[in-house]
Amino acid sequence: MGREDVDVMGLDDRGRNILFVCDGNICRSPMAQALMTELVSQKGLAGVSVSSAGLSAMPWTTADRRLSIVIGDAYKSLKGFQSRAINTDIVNQADLILVMENRHVEAIASRFPWAKGKVATVTSYAGEKGEIRDFGESGHSEVLEWLKSCHNTLRVCLNKVAEKVSSQPI
């Protein structure tokens, strides 16, 4: 279900476009976008672009401000951020789609069947177990505690994603 067989795709002159997806595109996927953008810069990964979208996003919503507490300086890359709902154009532009939960893999495969070969949970793609659950399903009682947990998991996973991406020829 987590699509462990997915590898970085579309490594041609279009570059490598990584899309992170969650539900509302205000917490988990923007956090992943900001952290991965920071890693791309730190590692000098030329030609890699990072974006995010939500399966049920309300367009033009800003990222949750509490992210600034959790991700620090990486939050700066979200200046002007506005949520967006996933659509055909966004899916077609992405070479790799990393989602937070198995149900997101299923939803994308159902709505965009041609893209299922480039979709995986961020955890499985990084060789980790589990999912990065939505707040309501996470078992956390405080949003900030949940965001910190998401951050910790994403840090581990995204370092591994960056390693995979950097090892791919352009």
C-alpha positions, 0 to 999 in steps of 0.5 A: 500500500505504501508503494515502496517500489516508487523511485524518482521519476521524470529525470529529464530536462524538466528537472525533478518536481517533488509534490507533497500532499495531505488533506488540507494543505495547511500543516503537514504538506506545507511543513514537508515543502518547507523542510525539503526546500531547506534541504534542497538548498543546503545540499545544492540539489540543482533542478529540484523543485518542491511544492505541495497540495491538498486532497480537500484543500480550501484554496488560498488558505495560509499555512498554520502559523504554529508551523513557525514555532516548530520548523523555525527558519524553514518557515520563511520559505512559506512566505506568501504560501496559499493552499491549493487543491490537487488537480490534473495539472499539479499531478502532471507536473510532479515527478514524485508525489509523496503523501502522508497516509496510505489513504492519500495514495489510494485517493490519488490512484483513484482520481489520477490513475495514470499517476499511481506509479509516482505516488508513495507515502513519504515514510515508505519512500524513505524506508521508514514504517508508519504514516504521518497521521492527521491531528484527529487520528494521531492520538495527540491532545495538543496541536503543537505536540502533534506538529512537533511529532510530524516534524520529527518524522518528516526530518528523518524521512526527508533527509533520506528522500534528499539522499535518494534524489541527490543520488539520481543522475539529472 
